[in-house]
Amino acid sequence: MVALPLAGWAVHRFGSKIVIIISAFCYLSFLSLIGWSTSIWMLVPVLVVFGMLGNMMNISLNTQALALEDSYGRSILASFHGLWSLAGFTGAGIGAVMIYLDMMPRYHFLIVSGLVLLMLLLSQSYLIKEKSHGGGGGLVLRKPDDLLLRIGAIAFLGMLSEGCMFDWSGVYFKKVVQIDPGLVALGYVSFMGAMATGRFASDSLNNRFGRILILRISGILIFSGLLLSVLFPTPVLATIGFLLVGLGVAAIIPVSYSIAGRSKLYSPGVALALISTISFFGFLLGPPMIGFIADLLSLKASFVLVGIAGLGIALLTSIRLAVFESMEVTRK
């Protein structure tokens, strides 16, 4: 969170290409340092800097992708987010292999750092230098305009849904669906698989039907999937419900970033930092909120709340459409 305004300023001031290269090299260095941290007093500051560098890369990479998207003249941002999802699967798979081999984390992190460093060296020359923007680029986060407030609210609800599925899908399948212990992860895997697949399909759908309609359908899918899982908590129907939620969540963040990056008042880096700040609150607040409601009422009731978040997304993309039309983002 602390890094977001700094990232927006750095990208605006120096360009996304420079920020990507510097933050990526530093990111790899601090990944290795995590493995070599021998005390809590060393580990905590290393993790803090590692987290800051992660968001520096988040903002700069998305800004670079937006510049590339503009050069293509069509939506491609969601495919990059799909690659991010695939990288999550790949990282988890490598981690599982390292655990099987009983390899110490420090060597695991060094191997991953080496692989990523090689990819960075091979690809950094292809990064483009995006055009300069006249929008605001101050270090301090300022009040968003109407468009960014609307997109921020949509991204907040999307990240709230995403965070809850990350943290609570396994618990739901264990406590509510009461599935065989060996299949507890089925809900999470179905959600993640659908989200990754949906992101690769989102770009062509955005180009054909427009970003706002896709966001509206995404909200409806989140609501429908969770309603199905709550009303019929059987292994088959709950899995189908989680698949629908994954498809619904898939497009929300990439489309929100794509719209925000075209703000006429802010440079892409600053606009993305604003939206990321708002949406991260949803990712952080959602899971503990689910736990609180589950403790107070039931886990089913808490998942109904996430379903209502999906309805909120559908509502926010159905009223006062002039906010979007004024920025010419409904079809692009």
N, C-alpha and C positions, 0 to 999 in steps of 0.2 A: 504493500500500500504506500509506504514511504517513497518508493522509487518511481511511482507513476507520474507525479508532476515533473520530477527530474528527467524522466524518460521523454515526456512530451517536449520539454524545453530543449534537450540535447538533440532530438531528431529535427526539431524546427531550426536549431542553430547550426548543426553540422551536417544534417542529412542522414537518412536511414542507413546508407551504405557504410559510412564510417562507424556509426554506432553499433551496427550488427557485427562488424569485424572485431572491434575492440571488446565489446561486451561478450562476444562468443569466446574469444581467447581467455578472457578473465573467468568466464563461467566454467570452462573446462578446468582451469587451475584450481578454482575453489571446490569443484566436485572432487578432485583428488585430495584436497586438504580435508574434506569431510572424513575420508577414510583414514587419514593419519592423525585425526584429532584424538588425543589421549585423555582429555578431561572435559567435564561439562563446561568449564570456563573457556576452553578453546573451541569446543564444538558450537556453542550458542552464537558467538560473533561470526564464525565461519558460515553458519546457516543463515544468519541475517543478511550478510553480504551476498550469499548464494541466491537467496530469495530476491534481493534487489536486482541482481544481474539477470535473473530469470525474467523479471518484468521489463527490464531494459530491452531484452531480446524480444519479448512479446510485442511491445509497442513498435519497435523498429522493424521487425519482420512483417508485421501487418501493414505498416506504412509502405514498405517496399512492395508488398503484394498488391496494395491499392494502386501504386504507380504502374505496376505491370498490368493490372486489370484495365486501367485507363488506356494503356497503349494497345491492348487487345480489343477494346471497345465492346466487351461483353463480360458477364459475370464469370469469374474464375476463383474468387477468394475462398469459397466453400471447399474447393478441392484441396487447397493448402491446409485447411483445418481438418480435412479428411486424412491427409498425410500425418498430421499431428496425432490423430486418433490411432492410426496404424503404428506410429512410433511408440505410443503407449503400450500397445500389445507387444511390440517387439522388445521393448525394454523389460516388460514383465517376463517375457519368455527367456531373455538372456539372464535375468535375475534368477529364474527357476533353475536354469542350467548351472549357474554359479553355486547355488545352494546345494544342488545335487552333487557337484564336484567338491563341496565343502571348501570353497575358496574364500579367503578372507576378504571382507568388503573393500579394503584398501586396494587390493589387486584387481578386484572386479571394477572399481571406479577408474583405475588407471587404464585398464583395457578399453572401457567405454570411452574415456577421454581420448585415447589414441585413435580409435576408430572415427570419432566425431571430428577430431583435429584433421585427419586425412581428408574427410569429406569437405571440411571447411576450406582447406588449402586448394582442393580441386575445383571448388565452386565459387569462391569469393570473386574471381575475376569476371564472373557473369552477372554480378549484381549491378543494377542500373543506378544512375544518379538522377533522382526524381527532380522534376521542375520545382523551382522555388515557389512558395505560397505567400500571399500577402496577409493571410489571416493572423490572428493573435498567437503569440508563441511564448508568453511569459512563463516564468517558473512557477508562479502561484496559480493554483486552479481557480478559475473564475466561474461565475454563475453561467450555466449553459443557457443557450437560447431555447425557444419552444421546441424546435426539432430535436435537439440533443436531449432535452428533458423527456420527451416522449420516447425516443429510442433508448434512453437510459432506463426508463421504467420497464420497457419491454425486455431489455437485456437483464435487468435485475430479476424479473420474474423467471426468465429463462435459466439464469444461473442458479436461482433458488431451486428450481426443479432439477437441474443437473446435479447440484451438490447433494440434494436429498437422495437421488437415485444412486450416486456414488457410495454414500455412507450407509444407506438404509435398505437397499434392495435385498441384500443377503439376509438381514434380520427379518424382513417381511416374509421372505420365503421360508425361513425357519420357524417363526412364531405364528404367522397367520396361515400361510399355505400349508405348513407342516409337511414339507417335502422330505424325502429321504436325505439324511445328512450328506451323502455323497453328491447330491444335486443342489445343495444350497446356493451355489454360485450361479445356477442356471439363469436366475433373474438378472443378475449383473452382466453376465456374458451376453444375454439376449439384448439387453439395453445398449451395451457398448457396441456390439456388432451392428445393430440397427442404426446407431448414431453415426458410426464410421461410414456405413453404406449410404445412409441418407445424405451425408455431406458430399460425397462424390456425385450423387444425383442432383443435388440442389442447384448447381450452377446452370444446368440445362433447363431446369424448371423455372429458375429465376429469369432466365433469358426469354422463356416462352410466355410465362404468365405474369411476370412482374414481382418485385420483392415484397410488396405490401400484401398481396394475396397469399404468397407463400408463408409469410409470418402469421397471417390469420389462420391458415390451414394448420400450421404448426401448433398454435395454441389449442385448436380443436382436437388435434391428435393427442396432445398431452392430457387434456381433460378426458377424452374418450378412453384412452388406454388405462388411466388410473381408475376411472369409474368401473371399467370392466374388471380390473384386478380386485377392486374392493367388493363389488357385488357378487362376483363369482371367483372366490379365491381357491380355485383348483389349479393343479400344476400346469395343465394345458392352457386354460384361459388366462391365468395370471402371466404366463410366459408371453402369450400373444399381446396382452395388455402392456407389458414392459417393452415389447418390440415397438408398439405404437408410440409409446413415450419416447423411445430412442429416436424414432423417425421424426417426432415432433420437436425434440430438442436440437436435432442436427443442424438446422438452418439458422437458428435464432441468433447466435453470436456472430457467425460470419456475415449474415445479412445486416445485422445491427452495425457491425464495424464498417461494412461497405457503405451504408447510408451515412453514418457519422463522418466518414472520411471525406464526404463531399459537402460538408458544411461550408457556407459562404462566409462565415464569421470567424472560423478558426482554421488553423493549419491542420492537416491530417494527423500529425503526431499529437498535437494538443487535444484535438477532438477525440482521438482514440484513448488518450489518457483519462479524459473526463468520463467517457462511457465505461472504461475498465474500472475506474474507481467506484462508480455507482453499481456496476454489475457484481463486483467482488464482494460488496456487502451482502448481496443475495446469496452468494456461494458460501460466505462465512456464517451468516445468520440462519440460513435454511436448516441445515442438519441439527443444530441444537434446539431450534424451534420445534422440529419434528419430535425430538426426544421429549421435550417438555409437554407437548400436547399428548403424546403417547402415554406418558406417565400420568397425566391428568385425566384423560379420557380413554383412548385406545390407539393402537398403531393404525387401525383402519381410519379412524377419524383424522389422524395426522396426514394420511395420504389423500384424504378428501381435500384437505387444505392445499396440497400441491396441485390437485386437479383444478381447484378454483384459480390458482395462479395461471394455469393454462387458459381458462376462460378470460382472465384479465388480459392476457396477450391478445386474444381474439377481439376483445372489446376495444383495446387501445388501437387496433388496426382497422376499426370499423367506424369510429367517430371522428369528426373534425379532420377529414382527410386533406383539407387544404394545407395543413401543416406539412404533409409529405409532398403534395402536388406543387407547392411553392418552391421546393428544392428539386423538382423534376426527378424524383427517385422511384415513382410508382412502377415505371416500366423498364428502367435501366438496370 
